Amino acid sequence: MSSDNSHAEGRYLYCIVNSGKKTSFGQMGIEDSLVYTVLINDIGAVVHRCEAKPYKTEDKEKAGEWILTHQYVIDLATKEFGTVIPLTFDTIFKGDDEIVKQWLREEYRELKTLLEKLDGKAEYGVQIFVEDDFIEKVPEEKEEIQRLRKEIENKPKGVAYLLRKKLERKLELERKALADKHAKNLYDQIKRLVDDVKLDSTKREVPEKWKGKQMILNLACLAHKDNIQSLGNMLGEVNKRDGFAVRFTGPWPPYSFVGEIGVKGR
């Protein structure tokens, strides 16, 4: 990604495609730029001409429009070519088509291997939630928890205070252990049904639809189109369980599974 703020010529890259077919998508890129392919052998880059500097604006609506256009072009390329390596917004090379071709030659083996890995596959988001009441209720049924509660009732104020603190800590640990157990079991089931999986943080705001629940699992899954039904069926069964809810999104371009492909410093 270039950080050069001059007016030098550049190329904005949307994605890499598994095809040597020369294609023009028309003027549908960012700021109505002409989008086309730059090819080497049997792979290509989907690009548009631009200045060799980042797209910057203080207008949030304009920035959002650029990002949506970036995604739209990648979606079009996916429909046209099937398999793509999506690149992040604002991936810009300093130079003309020959610079892009040079990079494609240098990275050909890595790009081709990744394109083969992604063939026929897409990214899916899986988030699993558990109702707070469900997680809180189960530890209360444990004998040790009930014994502590009874013990508190018959103790002097100072001792009872310390026991309540012990009880709160015990409940917190039990609830976390229960959530972790469910998360691990579900992760193991999902992993068997997909080609690759990446864990993401569950420490984020729960969407309004799932308020009153906590996220116990947040995954990006790479799955082949022929296997996605099995994953959907499994998640549908989880969604039917008391206390559980599932958010299943996709298909998306496989951003989480492309890694670093040598675009820095261009």
GIMO-V86482 format. One record per residue. N is the residue number from 0. PSI is psi as a letter, one per 40 degrees, with the letter a starting at -180 (none if undefined). BURIAL is + if it has 16 or more other ideal C-beta (glycine too) atoms within 10 Angstrom, else -. Layout:
n=<N/N>
psi=<PSI/PSI>
burial=<BURIAL/BURIAL>
This chain:
n=<0/1/2/3/4/5/6/7/8/9/10/11/12/13/14/15/16/17/18/19/20/21/22/23/24/25/26/27/28/29/30/31/32/33/34/35/36/37/38/39/40/41/42/43/44/45/46/47/48/49/50/51/52/53/54/55/56/57/58/59/60/61/62/63/64/65/66/67/68/69/70/71/72/73/74/75/76/77/78/79/80/81/82/83/84/85/86/87/88/89/90/91/92/93/94/95/96/97/98/99/100/101/102/103/104/105/106/107/108/109/110/111/112/113/114/115/116/117/118/119/120/121/122/123/124/125/126/127/128/129/130/131/132/133/134/135/136/137/138/139/140/141/142/143/144/145/146/147/148/149/150/151/152/153/154/155/156/157/158/159/160/161/162/163/164/165/166/167/168/169/170/171/172/173/174/175/176/177/178/179/180/181/182/183/184/185/186/187/188/189/190/191/192/193/194/195/196/197/198/199/200/201/202/203/204/205/206/207/208/209/210/211/212/213/214/215/216/217/218/219/220/221/222/223/224/225/226/227/228/229/230/231/232/233/234/235/236/237/238/239/240/241/242/243/244/245/246/247/248/249/250/251/252/253/254/255/256/257/258/259/260/261/262/263/264/265>
psi=<h/i/e/h/e/a/f/i/i/i/h/h/h/d/i/h/i/g/i/f/h/h/h/h/e/a/g/e/a/h/f/f/i/h/h/i/i/h/i/h/b/f/i/i/h/h/i/i/i/i/i/g/i/i/h/i/i/e/h/d/d/d/d/d/d/d/d/d/d/d/d/d/d/d/d/d/d/d/d/d/e/c/h/i/h/h/i/i/h/f/h/h/i/h/a/a/d/d/d/d/d/d/d/d/d/d/e/d/d/d/d/d/d/d/d/d/d/e/h/e/i/i/i/i/h/h/h/h/i/h/h/d/d/d/d/d/d/d/d/d/e/i/d/d/d/d/d/d/d/d/d/d/d/e/i/i/d/d/d/d/d/d/d/d/d/d/d/d/d/d/d/d/d/d/d/d/d/d/d/d/d/d/d/d/d/d/d/d/d/d/d/e/e/i/d/i/i/h/h/i/i/e/g/i/h/h/i/d/d/f/i/e/i/i/h/e/h/h/i/h/h/h/i/i/d/e/e/d/d/d/d/d/d/d/d/d/d/d/d/e/i/h/e/i/i/h/h/h/i/a/i/i/i/f/d/e/e/d/a/h/f/f/e/i/e/none>
burial=<+/+/-/-/-/-/-/-/-/+/+/+/+/+/+/+/+/+/+/-/-/-/+/-/+/-/-/-/+/+/-/-/+/-/+/+/+/+/+/+/-/-/+/+/+/+/+/+/-/+/+/+/+/+/+/-/-/-/-/-/-/-/-/-/-/+/-/-/+/+/-/-/+/+/-/+/+/+/-/-/+/-/+/+/+/+/+/-/+/+/+/+/+/+/+/-/+/-/+/+/+/-/+/+/-/-/+/-/-/-/+/+/-/+/+/-/+/+/-/-/+/+/+/+/+/+/+/+/+/+/+/-/-/+/+/-/-/-/+/-/-/-/-/-/-/-/-/+/-/-/-/+/-/-/-/-/-/-/-/-/-/-/+/-/-/-/+/-/-/-/+/-/-/+/+/-/-/+/+/-/-/+/+/-/-/+/+/-/-/+/-/-/+/+/+/+/+/-/-/-/-/+/-/-/-/-/-/-/-/+/-/-/+/+/+/+/+/+/+/+/+/+/+/-/-/-/-/+/-/-/+/+/-/+/+/-/-/+/-/-/-/-/-/+/+/+/+/+/-/+/-/+/+/+/-/+/+/+/-/-/-/-/+/-/-/+>
